[in-house]
Amino acid sequence: MTILVRLCKKGHVERHRDGRAYAYHPVQTREQHAAARMREVLSTAGDRPAVLSSFLATIDPADRAQLRRMLQGRPDG
């Protein structure tokens, strides 16, 4: 319960009354949270092209191909 209250104060979850208790739910999806973290890390990087290059070198070839399709405007390729 303590963790949920802290997450609520930080804006990561919302709560509403459900009878005498509270029901909690996330503010963002897992995917939205991951994208926000990626933006945060990239924004603090000293050499953004080096970070992106390093990232691309480590991801699965299928993910790299998907990213390429998305950048070309063909998400389902």
PyMOL CGO cylinders between C-alpha atoms (Angstrom):
from pymol import cmd
from pymol.cgo import CYLINDER

trace = [
    CYLINDER, 0.00, 0.00, 0.00, 2.85, 2.37, 0.83, 0.3, 1, 1, 1, 1, 1, 1,
    CYLINDER, 2.85, 2.37, 0.83, 4.33, 1.88, -2.62, 0.3, 1, 1, 1, 1, 1, 1,
    CYLINDER, 4.33, 1.88, -2.62, 1.01, 2.59, -4.32, 0.3, 1, 1, 1, 1, 1, 1,
    CYLINDER, 1.01, 2.59, -4.32, 0.55, 5.80, -2.31, 0.3, 1, 1, 1, 1, 1, 1,
    CYLINDER, 0.55, 5.80, -2.31, 4.06, 6.93, -3.25, 0.3, 1, 1, 1, 1, 1, 1,
    CYLINDER, 4.06, 6.93, -3.25, 3.47, 6.11, -6.91, 0.3, 1, 1, 1, 1, 1, 1,
    CYLINDER, 3.47, 6.11, -6.91, 0.22, 8.08, -6.75, 0.3, 1, 1, 1, 1, 1, 1,
    CYLINDER, 0.22, 8.08, -6.75, 2.00, 11.12, -5.26, 0.3, 1, 1, 1, 1, 1, 1,
    CYLINDER, 2.00, 11.12, -5.26, 4.59, 10.93, -8.04, 0.3, 1, 1, 1, 1, 1, 1,
    CYLINDER, 4.59, 10.93, -8.04, 1.86, 10.78, -10.69, 0.3, 1, 1, 1, 1, 1, 1,
    CYLINDER, 1.86, 10.78, -10.69, 2.59, 7.26, -11.92, 0.3, 1, 1, 1, 1, 1, 1,
    CYLINDER, 2.59, 7.26, -11.92, -0.77, 5.82, -10.85, 0.3, 1, 1, 1, 1, 1, 1,
    CYLINDER, -0.77, 5.82, -10.85, -4.21, 7.29, -10.23, 0.3, 1, 1, 1, 1, 1, 1,
    CYLINDER, -4.21, 7.29, -10.23, -6.71, 6.15, -7.67, 0.3, 1, 1, 1, 1, 1, 1,
    CYLINDER, -6.71, 6.15, -7.67, -10.43, 6.37, -7.18, 0.3, 1, 1, 1, 1, 1, 1,
    CYLINDER, -10.43, 6.37, -7.18, -12.79, 5.22, -4.48, 0.3, 1, 1, 1, 1, 1, 1,
    CYLINDER, -12.79, 5.22, -4.48, -14.12, 1.72, -4.82, 0.3, 1, 1, 1, 1, 1, 1,
    CYLINDER, -14.12, 1.72, -4.82, -16.42, 1.27, -1.85, 0.3, 1, 1, 1, 1, 1, 1,
    CYLINDER, -16.42, 1.27, -1.85, -14.40, 1.92, 1.30, 0.3, 1, 1, 1, 1, 1, 1,
    CYLINDER, -14.40, 1.92, 1.30, -11.06, 1.32, -0.41, 0.3, 1, 1, 1, 1, 1, 1,
    CYLINDER, -11.06, 1.32, -0.41, -9.19, 2.78, -3.38, 0.3, 1, 1, 1, 1, 1, 1,
    CYLINDER, -9.19, 2.78, -3.38, -8.67, 1.22, -6.78, 0.3, 1, 1, 1, 1, 1, 1,
    CYLINDER, -8.67, 1.22, -6.78, -5.39, 2.10, -8.48, 0.3, 1, 1, 1, 1, 1, 1,
    CYLINDER, -5.39, 2.10, -8.48, -4.49, 2.08, -12.16, 0.3, 1, 1, 1, 1, 1, 1,
    CYLINDER, -4.49, 2.08, -12.16, -1.44, 3.23, -14.13, 0.3, 1, 1, 1, 1, 1, 1,
    CYLINDER, -1.44, 3.23, -14.13, -1.38, 6.63, -15.80, 0.3, 1, 1, 1, 1, 1, 1,
    CYLINDER, -1.38, 6.63, -15.80, 0.66, 5.32, -18.76, 0.3, 1, 1, 1, 1, 1, 1,
    CYLINDER, 0.66, 5.32, -18.76, 0.87, 2.01, -20.54, 0.3, 1, 1, 1, 1, 1, 1,
    CYLINDER, 0.87, 2.01, -20.54, 4.10, 0.03, -20.25, 0.3, 1, 1, 1, 1, 1, 1,
    CYLINDER, 4.10, 0.03, -20.25, 4.95, 1.09, -23.81, 0.3, 1, 1, 1, 1, 1, 1,
    CYLINDER, 4.95, 1.09, -23.81, 4.36, 4.78, -23.08, 0.3, 1, 1, 1, 1, 1, 1,
    CYLINDER, 4.36, 4.78, -23.08, 6.50, 4.55, -19.95, 0.3, 1, 1, 1, 1, 1, 1,
    CYLINDER, 6.50, 4.55, -19.95, 9.33, 2.83, -21.86, 0.3, 1, 1, 1, 1, 1, 1,
    CYLINDER, 9.33, 2.83, -21.86, 9.22, 5.52, -24.57, 0.3, 1, 1, 1, 1, 1, 1,
    CYLINDER, 9.22, 5.52, -24.57, 9.33, 8.27, -21.93, 0.3, 1, 1, 1, 1, 1, 1,
    CYLINDER, 9.33, 8.27, -21.93, 12.37, 6.65, -20.30, 0.3, 1, 1, 1, 1, 1, 1,
    CYLINDER, 12.37, 6.65, -20.30, 14.09, 6.39, -23.67, 0.3, 1, 1, 1, 1, 1, 1,
    CYLINDER, 14.09, 6.39, -23.67, 13.45, 10.10, -24.33, 0.3, 1, 1, 1, 1, 1, 1,
    CYLINDER, 13.45, 10.10, -24.33, 14.75, 10.96, -20.87, 0.3, 1, 1, 1, 1, 1, 1,
    CYLINDER, 14.75, 10.96, -20.87, 17.97, 9.00, -21.34, 0.3, 1, 1, 1, 1, 1, 1,
    CYLINDER, 17.97, 9.00, -21.34, 18.52, 10.41, -24.81, 0.3, 1, 1, 1, 1, 1, 1,
    CYLINDER, 18.52, 10.41, -24.81, 17.93, 13.97, -23.62, 0.3, 1, 1, 1, 1, 1, 1,
    CYLINDER, 17.93, 13.97, -23.62, 20.71, 13.65, -21.05, 0.3, 1, 1, 1, 1, 1, 1,
    CYLINDER, 20.71, 13.65, -21.05, 23.21, 12.00, -23.41, 0.3, 1, 1, 1, 1, 1, 1,
    CYLINDER, 23.21, 12.00, -23.41, 26.24, 14.03, -24.29, 0.3, 1, 1, 1, 1, 1, 1,
    CYLINDER, 26.24, 14.03, -24.29, 26.67, 12.48, -27.75, 0.3, 1, 1, 1, 1, 1, 1,
    CYLINDER, 26.67, 12.48, -27.75, 23.19, 11.59, -28.99, 0.3, 1, 1, 1, 1, 1, 1,
    CYLINDER, 23.19, 11.59, -28.99, 24.31, 10.11, -32.33, 0.3, 1, 1, 1, 1, 1, 1,
    CYLINDER, 24.31, 10.11, -32.33, 26.73, 7.82, -30.47, 0.3, 1, 1, 1, 1, 1, 1,
    CYLINDER, 26.73, 7.82, -30.47, 23.98, 6.70, -28.10, 0.3, 1, 1, 1, 1, 1, 1,
    CYLINDER, 23.98, 6.70, -28.10, 21.58, 5.98, -30.97, 0.3, 1, 1, 1, 1, 1, 1,
    CYLINDER, 21.58, 5.98, -30.97, 24.28, 4.16, -32.91, 0.3, 1, 1, 1, 1, 1, 1,
    CYLINDER, 24.28, 4.16, -32.91, 25.18, 2.07, -29.89, 0.3, 1, 1, 1, 1, 1, 1,
    CYLINDER, 25.18, 2.07, -29.89, 21.52, 1.25, -29.28, 0.3, 1, 1, 1, 1, 1, 1,
    CYLINDER, 21.52, 1.25, -29.28, 20.96, 0.19, -32.89, 0.3, 1, 1, 1, 1, 1, 1,
    CYLINDER, 20.96, 0.19, -32.89, 24.02, -2.04, -32.76, 0.3, 1, 1, 1, 1, 1, 1,
    CYLINDER, 24.02, -2.04, -32.76, 22.53, -3.98, -29.85, 0.3, 1, 1, 1, 1, 1, 1,
    CYLINDER, 22.53, -3.98, -29.85, 18.91, -4.50, -30.88, 0.3, 1, 1, 1, 1, 1, 1,
    CYLINDER, 18.91, -4.50, -30.88, 17.56, -7.55, -32.65, 0.3, 1, 1, 1, 1, 1, 1,
    CYLINDER, 17.56, -7.55, -32.65, 17.71, -7.37, -36.48, 0.3, 1, 1, 1, 1, 1, 1,
    CYLINDER, 17.71, -7.37, -36.48, 13.91, -7.75, -36.68, 0.3, 1, 1, 1, 1, 1, 1,
    CYLINDER, 13.91, -7.75, -36.68, 13.47, -4.75, -34.37, 0.3, 1, 1, 1, 1, 1, 1,
    CYLINDER, 13.47, -4.75, -34.37, 15.98, -2.79, -36.45, 0.3, 1, 1, 1, 1, 1, 1,
    CYLINDER, 15.98, -2.79, -36.45, 14.01, -3.64, -39.61, 0.3, 1, 1, 1, 1, 1, 1,
    CYLINDER, 14.01, -3.64, -39.61, 10.75, -2.62, -37.91, 0.3, 1, 1, 1, 1, 1, 1,
    CYLINDER, 10.75, -2.62, -37.91, 12.28, 0.69, -36.87, 0.3, 1, 1, 1, 1, 1, 1,
    CYLINDER, 12.28, 0.69, -36.87, 13.49, 1.27, -40.43, 0.3, 1, 1, 1, 1, 1, 1,
    CYLINDER, 13.49, 1.27, -40.43, 9.97, 0.61, -41.78, 0.3, 1, 1, 1, 1, 1, 1,
    CYLINDER, 9.97, 0.61, -41.78, 8.46, 2.96, -39.20, 0.3, 1, 1, 1, 1, 1, 1,
    CYLINDER, 8.46, 2.96, -39.20, 10.91, 5.73, -40.08, 0.3, 1, 1, 1, 1, 1, 1,
    CYLINDER, 10.91, 5.73, -40.08, 10.00, 5.28, -43.75, 0.3, 1, 1, 1, 1, 1, 1,
    CYLINDER, 10.00, 5.28, -43.75, 6.30, 5.57, -42.92, 0.3, 1, 1, 1, 1, 1, 1,
    CYLINDER, 6.30, 5.57, -42.92, 5.41, 1.89, -43.31, 0.3, 1, 1, 1, 1, 1, 1,
    CYLINDER, 5.41, 1.89, -43.31, 4.72, 0.63, -39.76, 0.3, 1, 1, 1, 1, 1, 1,
    CYLINDER, 4.72, 0.63, -39.76, 3.50, -2.84, -40.80, 0.3, 1, 1, 1, 1, 1, 1,
    CYLINDER, 3.50, -2.84, -40.80, 5.93, -3.22, -43.69, 0.3, 1, 1, 1, 1, 1, 1,
]
cmd.load_cgo(trace, "trace")
